[in-house]
Amino acid sequence: GRMDKKMFGPPVAVHLTSFMEGRGRPRSGPIDGAGRRTIYQEVRRNFLSPMMLAFDMPQPLSTIGRRTSSNVPAQALIMMNDPFVVEQSRLWAKRILSISIDSNADRIRAAYVTAFGRQPSNEEEQSAEAFLQSQAKVHGEAKPGEKAWADFCHVIFNVKEFIFLN
């Protein structure tokens, strides 16, 4: 993805989906929040970010002394289906493919180091290679290209080790 590290400035409008209708509907912002941290994201009580809500964003209607913590199916569904996550997977795949290395194994290792801070096990590397070959066939690619790698990156985003901190 991309990160705009600029501090301060005007808030970024929330990306509105086609399901977010209602009176006073504001303009829709960019799907990636213009690369800004969520602290700069606009909060509209009637138009809240579905992803932030799934991950326990505090409700702006009341004050809360302690944030709740949950692990619900909606979180997994958001990570599988949210357009933002799909787009970030695609951008990460492009970045992996732009690395000046030729082998899938080296790219898989680079992805694991980026995501988890460690090398993949032999089993993980073999599974990743098989997955890439399978997805290349699904997408009609002779060898794993951007679509197969985007699918792989999307899988990495959904691995328990990526989502949860120990």
C-alpha positions as MATLAB code, in Angstrom:
seq = 'GRMDKKMFGPPVAVHLTSFMEGRGRPRSGPIDGAGRRTIYQEVRRNFLSPMMLAFDMPQPLSTIGRRTSSNVPAQALIMMNDPFVVEQSRLWAKRILSISIDSNADRIRAAYVTAFGRQPSNEEEQSAEAFLQSQAKVHGEAKPGEKAWADFCHVIFNVKEFIFLN';
ca = [
       0.000    0.000    0.000;
       0.975    3.575    0.442;
       1.345    5.773    3.496;
       1.217    9.558    3.492;
       3.224   10.496    6.591;
       2.286   14.177    6.407;
       1.038   15.453    9.746;
      -1.903   17.800   10.280;
      -4.164   19.060    7.515;
      -7.831   18.655    6.695;
      -9.663   15.390    7.411;
     -10.086   12.795    4.686;
     -13.665   11.854    3.794;
     -14.721    8.259    4.473;
     -15.086    6.041    1.406;
     -18.814    5.428    1.010;
     -20.094    2.162   -0.396;
     -23.263    1.897   -2.473;
     -25.022    0.577    0.646;
     -24.340    3.730    2.640;
     -27.381    5.851    1.866;
     -29.243    8.432    3.865;
     -30.100   12.041    4.334;
     -27.078   14.305    4.409;
     -24.852   11.801    2.585;
     -21.416   13.446    2.350;
     -19.030   13.141   -0.571;
     -17.178    9.855   -0.770;
     -13.465    9.830   -0.047;
     -10.758    7.678   -1.616;
     -10.902    3.965   -0.871;
      -7.468    4.042    0.784;
      -8.092    7.232    2.744;
      -5.547    9.036    0.539;
      -2.874    6.998    2.325;
      -3.442    8.989    5.541;
      -3.627    7.450    9.008;
      -7.168    6.909   10.283;
      -6.682    9.636   12.863;
      -7.157   12.015    9.908;
     -10.327   10.280    8.701;
     -13.579   12.188    8.957;
     -16.187   10.725   11.319;
     -19.846   11.119   10.369;
     -22.246    9.504   12.835;
     -24.542    8.183   10.094;
     -21.772    7.168    7.683;
     -19.181    5.165    9.603;
     -16.479    3.050    7.991;
     -17.591   -0.619    7.869;
     -14.003   -1.798    8.363;
     -13.442    0.373   11.411;
     -16.767   -0.762   12.898;
     -15.881   -4.431   12.397;
     -12.658   -3.863   14.317;
     -14.338   -2.204   17.311;
     -14.126    1.486   16.451;
     -15.647    3.432   19.358;
     -19.154    4.703   18.624;
     -19.097    8.504   18.214;
     -22.541    8.796   19.849;
     -21.337    8.294   23.420;
     -18.279    8.402   25.616;
     -16.680    5.137   26.612;
     -14.084    4.695   29.335;
     -12.819    1.373   27.997;
     -12.807   -0.042   24.491;
     -14.312   -3.442   23.962;
     -12.406   -6.183   22.246;
     -14.005   -8.793   20.048;
     -13.238  -11.438   17.489;
     -16.304  -11.917   15.346;
     -16.972  -13.421   11.907;
     -17.533   -9.923   10.509;
     -13.818   -9.227   10.940;
     -12.835  -12.213    8.801;
     -15.460  -11.300    6.208;
     -14.194   -7.717    6.039;
     -10.634   -8.964    5.512;
     -11.806  -11.266    2.705;
     -14.221   -8.939    0.911;
     -13.481   -5.292    1.659;
     -12.430   -3.378   -1.489;
      -9.677   -1.640    0.505;
      -8.047   -4.969    1.436;
      -8.356   -6.235   -2.152;
      -6.740   -3.026   -3.447;
      -3.900   -3.213   -0.900;
      -3.304   -6.840   -1.944;
      -2.996   -5.736   -5.556;
      -0.579   -2.911   -4.675;
       1.569   -5.224   -2.556;
       1.666   -7.772   -5.392;
       2.880   -5.078   -7.793;
       5.607   -4.139   -5.321;
       6.687   -7.783   -4.906;
       6.821   -8.258   -8.673;
       8.901   -5.092   -9.083;
      11.671   -6.560   -6.892;
      14.623   -7.432   -9.104;
      14.605  -11.143   -8.313;
      13.507  -13.878  -10.649;
      12.383  -16.808   -8.545;
       8.998  -17.218   -6.933;
      10.732  -18.722   -3.889;
      12.718  -15.519   -3.304;
       9.586  -13.412   -3.723;
       7.675  -15.653   -1.300;
      10.488  -15.237    1.227;
      10.438  -11.448    0.747;
       6.659  -11.391    1.311;
       6.989  -13.427    4.511;
       9.738  -11.176    5.845;
       7.633   -8.093    5.082;
       4.439   -9.503    6.614;
       5.753  -11.545    9.528;
       9.375  -10.508   10.042;
      10.528  -14.091    9.461;
      11.344  -16.574    6.709;
       8.661  -19.087    5.695;
       9.036  -22.691    6.783;
       9.666  -25.249    4.032;
       6.027  -26.331    4.241;
       4.788  -22.725    3.990;
       7.063  -22.055    1.023;
       5.877  -25.195   -0.804;
       2.216  -24.373   -0.091;
       2.718  -20.808   -1.303;
       4.379  -22.000   -4.512;
       1.548  -24.491   -5.163;
      -1.035  -21.784   -4.476;
       0.660  -19.366   -6.891;
       0.776  -22.004   -9.642;
      -2.876  -22.880   -9.039;
      -3.963  -19.224   -9.147;
      -1.900  -18.616  -12.286;
      -3.933  -21.360  -14.011;
      -7.197  -19.883  -12.683;
      -6.271  -16.466  -14.109;
      -4.915  -17.872  -17.383;
      -1.355  -16.772  -16.662;
       1.565  -18.816  -18.021;
       3.476  -18.115  -14.815;
       2.297  -16.406  -11.631;
       1.648  -12.791  -12.570;
       0.012   -9.826  -10.886;
      -3.371  -11.512  -10.366;
      -1.936  -14.685   -8.815;
       0.383  -12.637   -6.602;
      -2.490  -10.354   -5.549;
      -4.413  -13.461   -4.470;
      -1.366  -14.665   -2.526;
      -0.983  -11.280   -0.802;
      -4.687  -11.343    0.044;
      -4.189  -14.735    1.697;
      -1.239  -13.372    3.709;
      -3.424  -10.493    4.951;
      -5.853  -13.107    6.281;
      -3.354  -15.304    8.117;
      -3.904  -15.328   11.880;
      -0.256  -14.404   12.463;
      -0.735  -11.223   10.393;
      -3.989  -10.144   12.052;
      -3.202  -10.795   15.726;
      -0.317   -9.486   17.815;
       1.235  -11.768   20.414;
];
